Amino acid sequence: MTKSQRFLLAVSKLQITPPENIEAILKWINRNQKITFFSWKMFDIKIKNEKLYSNPNFDSKISDKFIDNEKWFLKTLIDLQINFDYLKVVPDELLEYFFGKSNKTEADRFVQQIDSYFRKIYPPTQTFLLTDILKKYNLASDYQSIFANVYKNIGKLVNQKEMDKEILFRSTYYSSQPIQTKIARELAKRAFALFAAETNSLFKLQQKKVFRNLVLLSKLGSTNTYKYEFFKYPKNRSTLPKLFVI
């Protein structure tokens, strides 16, 4: 079996739903090109009694209960001698774009905790705040422009069934009790705009060769990947490769 065939077999044993654009991943493996596997890590946010609470502390004990698949995935990459980088990206702008609040000190502490945890599992892991990456590579204004454009034109850009699905999802995502529909609708609109801005920023970083051949690692709660693909930059870009293995 070739290296890419062995990789495909290993992934098939881990995945919780079929991958997206795995053909690109297999091509990069066959060519021994650098692949950047990344995933999002966000601290806990809750709405209770119409008040917002954020907990920027990473719970390593809970993560320990669910980390086995990720360890096996990393072991596969290492055993097969795949050329890769491993990233954890914290979308710290979410708090501001969703709720109009931000706390850089708390976000920095969360990143440090994530970095410490994953470096024990895979020492070369790199951990970033998204806002730091945007600032470093002069993409903050591009991000803001895309967010504003998508938010303003949401009715023209987003399929209504997907919007209804997102409204339902957001109604209980930050609260144990359903929040008001108008608030859930607003969060859904901001979610689509945020996903569009984040994904387009990542592809711009790929174009700048900051990251090579991006692949999203995701889990069951993130299998609705429509949000990554509805607003593309550039418009003819291929689907972001995604593996549901962690």
Secondary structure, DSSP 4 states (H G I P E B T S, - for coil): --HHHHHHHHHHHH-SS--BSHHHHHHHHHTT--EEEEEE---EEEEETTEEEEE----HHHHHHH-HHHHHHHHHHHHTT--EEEEEEE-TTHHHHHHS---HHHHHHHHHHHHHHHHHHSTT-EEEEHHHHHHHTT-HHHHHHHHHHHHHTHHHHS-HHHHHHHHHHHHHHS-SSPPPHHHHHHHHHHHHHHHHHHHHHHHHHHHTTSS-SEEEE--GGG--THHHHSS-SSTTPPPPPEE---
